[in-house]
Each structure stands twice: as structure tokens, then as C-alpha cells.
């Protein structure tokens, strides 16, 4: 996910702007790991997993409310 994608989330699915900041920090840590080979710390990994689950849940809820035809049966 790019920064532009992240920054659109408050306007598209209505997530809090502070969560975008958290997601961007986690994205930057992942990118740094990709470029340097240095592993991401366990706390950041746990936070990333938790935030990813919340984002999936929020996106699914938004889709169900605004575009139910796109939801799996």
C-alpha cells in the first residue's frame, strides 16, 4: 500500500486520520526492512498484524454498507 492509498482512507472508508499515521509508520518500517534486510521488531510486527485485521474488518463493513453487491456470498 502506498502513502497515497493510505491518505485516502479517511475520505473513502472514514477511518481516523491518526490510524493512517500508524499505518504509515508500519509501512515505512516494512519498506526499511525490504531495503536494508534488517528484520522488523516483534512489537511492530504484532501491531502491523492487528492493524491489518482492523483495516480488513473496517473495509468489509464499509463495503457491506455501501456496495453490498461486492461482498462474497
N, C-alpha and C positions, 0 to 999 in steps of 0.2 A: 504494500500500500504506500502510495506517495504522500507527501505533505499536502498536496492539493486535494487528494481524496480525503485525507483526514480533516482538513479545514472545512470541507463541505458538509460534514456530518451534522453540525448543529442546525444548519439550514435545511438539510434533507430529511433526516430522521429525528431531529430535535434533541440530540444528546447534549449534555452540558459541555460548555467550552473548556472547563477545567479537565474533563476527561480527555479531550483532544490533546491537551498539553501532556498528560500522562502517556497517551498512546504514541505521541511524537517522541517522547523521551525513550520509550521502549523501542520504537522503530530505529532511532539513532544508535542505540546500543546494539541492536541486531546488525545494522549496517557496519558499525565499527568492528564487530566480531567477524563479519564477512571479509572485510578488507585487511584486518590485522591477524586473523586466526586466533585471537585471544578469546577464550570462552566467556560467555555471559554468566554472571554470578547467579547463584541459585535463587536468591531473593528476587532478582529481576525476572528470572525465568518463571517463577511462581506467579509473580504479578502479571506477566505477559499472558500466561495461560488463563488466569482469572479474567483479565480484561478482554481477551478474545472470546471467552464464553459469554461474558456480559454483552459484548458487541453483537455476537450472533443472536442472542436472545432478543436484544433491542431491535435488531434488523428484522427478525422474524415477526415480532409483534407489530412493527410498523408496516411490514408487507401485508400481514393478515388484515390490518385495519384499512389500509389504503389501496391495496391491489390483491385482494383475496384470490383472484384468478391465477396469480403467480405462485401460490402456495401448493406444495405437493399434496396429493390426495391422501 
